[in-house]
Amino acid sequence: MGKWLQEAITSMEEAHLVGGILGDVEDVSIEEICAITKTPDGTVKSRLHRARAVLRKKLSRHVEDES
C-alpha cells in the first residue's frame, strides 16, 4: 500500500474507515455492512460516501503536487 494511501486511511474517523474498508476493500455489500455494524443502510451509505470523499481529497493533494 502506498505511503499516501496508508496515511490517508489511518487519519480517517473509525466510523468512515470501517465502512470504507468493508465496502471498497473487502467488497462487502451495504446490507452485510449494516448487519456487521448494526447500523441503518442510510447511515452506512453516508459513511461510505464520506470515506470516499475524504480519501479523494487527501490523495488529490499528492497527485496535484506530482504534476
Contacts in CASP RR format, 6 or more apart in sequence:
PFRMAT RR
TARGET T0000
AUTHOR 0000-0000-0000
METHOD contacts of the structure
MODEL  1
MGKWLQEAITSMEEAHLVGGILGDVEDVSIEEICAITKTPDGTVKSRLHR
ARAVLRKKLSRHVEDES
1 9 0 8 1.000
4 58 0 8 1.000
4 59 0 8 1.000
4 62 0 8 1.000
5 55 0 8 1.000
5 59 0 8 1.000
7 58 0 8 1.000
8 54 0 8 1.000
8 55 0 8 1.000
8 58 0 8 1.000
8 59 0 8 1.000
9 17 0 8 1.000
9 21 0 8 1.000
9 55 0 8 1.000
11 58 0 8 1.000
12 51 0 8 1.000
12 54 0 8 1.000
12 55 0 8 1.000
15 47 0 8 1.000
16 47 0 8 1.000
16 48 0 8 1.000
16 50 0 8 1.000
16 51 0 8 1.000
16 54 0 8 1.000
17 51 0 8 1.000
18 33 0 8 1.000
18 37 0 8 1.000
18 47 0 8 1.000
19 33 0 8 1.000
19 37 0 8 1.000
19 44 0 8 1.000
19 47 0 8 1.000
19 48 0 8 1.000
19 51 0 8 1.000
20 47 0 8 1.000
20 48 0 8 1.000
20 51 0 8 1.000
20 52 0 8 1.000
22 28 0 8 1.000
22 32 0 8 1.000
22 33 0 8 1.000
22 36 0 8 1.000
23 29 0 8 1.000
23 30 0 8 1.000
23 33 0 8 1.000
23 48 0 8 1.000
24 48 0 8 1.000
24 51 0 8 1.000
24 52 0 8 1.000
28 36 0 8 1.000
30 41 0 8 1.000
30 44 0 8 1.000
30 45 0 8 1.000
30 48 0 8 1.000
31 41 0 8 1.000
33 39 0 8 1.000
33 44 0 8 1.000
33 48 0 8 1.000
34 40 0 8 1.000
34 41 0 8 1.000
34 44 0 8 1.000
37 44 0 8 1.000
39 47 0 8 1.000
END
